[in-house]
């Protein structure tokens, strides 16, 4: 039996795993900059967090669109419990970060400590869980893994 295929792909390479590092990095770095703001009260860190959250949200939407295309494109992916936990957890994370971004946009730096720091930390924990579920799909269920064996390459030890 062949592996579950990624519907959204370029030259056989799934797009979703190409996009997800961006929102993950942005949301984790937003937490780091929140902690830096909390410790230093330097407005640079507040501004950095706002921008990181904004860019992370935009990239998360792109990753989500491609993820939904993959989810709906193959029955075997749709039937995986891990796929739904991965998707649902990421939706929760994005909604939390959307609120986190909006509260900072409206209230400024007063929205960062303690609420923004706590929300950012919760999202980091959610991302650890959803990342684990995503890797479970790849490593256990071989979602998006090519069935074809590439040309063998010889390596030369010196």
N, C-alpha and C positions, 0 to 999 in steps of 0.2 A: 504494500500500500504506500502511496506517495505521502509526503508530508503536507500538512495544511499550508496552502499558498497565501502569500500576502497579495491582496488585490491591487493595492496602491504600490506600484513599484516602478523603478527605472532600470532598464536593462537587467531585469531579474533581481535587483537589489531592493528590498523593502524600504519605503520612505519613512515609515513611522520611527524606526530606530535611529534614523538620521536626524530627526527633529527633536526627540525627547531630551537629549542632553541640554538643550538651551533653556527650557523652562525649569528643569531640575537645577541647573547651575544658578540661574537667576534667583530662584526661590531660596536656595541654600545660602547664597551670598547676601540676599536680603536679610536673612536671619543674622548672619555675621555682622552686617553693617548696623543692624538694630542693636546688637550687643555693643558694638563700638560706640554708637550714639549714646546708649545708656551709660557707658563707662566714662565718656569724654564730654558729652553734651555739645559736641561739635556739629554744627548744622550741615557740614559736608556729608556726614554719614546719614542724616535724615534724607537729604536730597538723593544720595546714592540709593537708599532703600526704595524711595518712591520710583525712581527710574528702573531699578531692577525688577520691582513688582510689575510695572507697566510693560516692560519688554517681555518678562516671563509670562504675563497673561496673554499677550499677542501670540507668542510662540506656542503656548499651551493650547490655544484655540486651533492653530494650524496642526499641531500634533494630534489633537482630538478629532479633527475632521478626517485626517488620514487614518487614525485608529478606528473610527466608526466605519469607514470604507472597508478596512480589513475585516472588522467584526462581521459586517453584513455580507461580505463577499464569499465566505466559506462557512458552510453549516458546521463543520468540525470545530472551527474556532468559536462559533456561537454556542456550541454545546459544552464548552469548557467553563467550569465554575471559576477557575482562575481568571479567565478573560473578563467575566462580569465583576469580580472583586477588584481587578486591576482598573477597569474602566470606572466603576462606581467610586472607588477611593480617589481616583484622580479628579473626578467631577467635584467631589467634596473639597479636595485641596484647592481647586481653582475657585470655587465659590467662596471659600474662606479668604483666599488671597484677593479676590475681587472686593470683598468687604474691607479687607485690610488696606488695600490701595485707596478705595473711596474714602474711608475714614481719615486717612492721612491727607488726602486731597482737600477734604472739607475742614478738618480740624488742625492741620499742620502737625508740628512736633508733639503736641500734647497727646496725639493718638498713638505715639510709639511706646512710651513707657507707662504702664506695664502691658497694656492690651496688645499693641503691635508685636512686641517681643514674644509674648505668649502665643499669639496666633501664628507667627512665623515658625516658632518651635513646633507647634502642633502639626503644621504643614510638613516640616522636615520629617517628623515621625511618620506621617501618612505616606510621604514619598519613599521612605525606607520600606514600608509594607508593600506599596504598589509596585515598586521596582523589583522587589522579591517575587511578586506574583508575575510580573512581566518576564523575568528570567526563568521562572518555572515553566511558562508557556514555551519559551525557546528551548531550554535544555531538556525538559521532560517530554513535551509534546511536539517539539521540533517545528513550531509555528514559524513560517517564513524561512526555514532552513532549506537550502537547495538540495534536491534529490540527486543532482548530477555531480559526478566526481570530476574535478578539474584536472587539467594535464599535470602529470607528475613532474616535479621539479627536483633536480638533483642538487644537493648542496655539497660543497667541497670544504672539508675541514683542513685548516692549515696549522 
